[in-house]
Amino acid sequence: MSKKSQADEHLQELTSLLDVYGADKGRWPAADRMRVSAAIASDPRAQKLFAQAEAFDRLLDMAPRVTPDRERALAQRIVASVAADQSRLPLHPPTNVIPLSIARKPAPTAQGRPTRQAAAALLAASLVLGIFVGTSGQLSLAMDLVAEAVGLPGEEPELALMDGVSTPGEESL
């Protein structure tokens, strides 16, 4: 690897470290600190980035701290604002809105509670069914029937359903 590309790689790594941890090297992972410290010592671009990050950290340190009282007051203002907005809502919901149950629970299994295995099995079955339907050609027939039912023009809709592709791998060739 050339020195220029290695220096660029160290510069990118330094940028990432500064974005995540700031300019305090004590917060950096030890292995990363060891790798990048040589770049900071020798590369003027790295020195400039590090100096900018230090200045930004100092600026953040000068920012006033939020007291618990101010935080509580802000929370109360937010709650009051939400309550005021809710009071402006209409008394009766519009008739074209279908109410949905928010507290819907999944159906229990034989032991009385859903399991991750049951969910994984349903997802796997859904995947297999989707692959079967997609490759069997029945989907295009169903799409034609739906298009006819909703009154789309007589020409065949252009959909990417692997029509005309003899094998699934041929499309990628």
Rosetta blueprint (number, residue, H / E / L):
1 M L
2 S L
3 K H
4 K H
5 S H
6 Q H
7 A H
8 D H
9 E H
10 H H
11 L H
12 Q H
13 E H
14 L H
15 T H
16 S H
17 L H
18 L H
19 D H
20 V H
21 Y H
22 G L
23 A L
24 D L
25 K H
26 G H
27 R H
28 W L
29 P L
30 A H
31 A H
32 D H
33 R H
34 M H
35 R H
36 V H
37 S H
38 A H
39 A H
40 I H
41 A H
42 S H
43 D L
44 P H
45 R H
46 A H
47 Q H
48 K H
49 L H
50 F H
51 A H
52 Q H
53 A H
54 E H
55 A H
56 F H
57 D H
58 R H
59 L H
60 L H
61 D H
62 M H
63 A L
64 P L
65 R L
66 V L
67 T L
68 P H
69 D H
70 R H
71 E H
72 R H
73 A H
74 L H
75 A H
76 Q H
77 R H
78 I H
79 V H
80 A H
81 S H
82 V H
83 A H
84 A H
85 D H
86 Q H
87 S H
88 R L
89 L L
90 P L
91 L L
92 H L
93 P L
94 P L
95 T L
96 N L
97 V L
98 I L
99 P L
100 L L
101 S L
102 I L
103 A L
104 R L
105 K L
106 P L
107 A L
108 P L
109 T L
110 A L
111 Q L
112 G L
113 R L
114 P L
115 T L
116 R H
117 Q H
118 A H
119 A H
120 A H
121 A H
122 L H
123 L H
124 A H
125 A H
126 S H
127 L H
128 V H
129 L H
130 G H
131 I H
132 F H
133 V H
134 G H
135 T H
136 S H
137 G L
138 Q H
139 L H
140 S H
141 L H
142 A H
143 M H
144 D H
145 L H
146 V H
147 A H
148 E H
149 A H
150 V H
151 G L
152 L L
153 P L
154 G L
155 E L
156 E L
157 P L
158 E L
159 L L
160 A L
161 L L
162 M L
163 D L
164 G L
165 V L
166 S L
167 T L
168 P L
169 G L
170 E L
171 E L
172 S L
173 L L
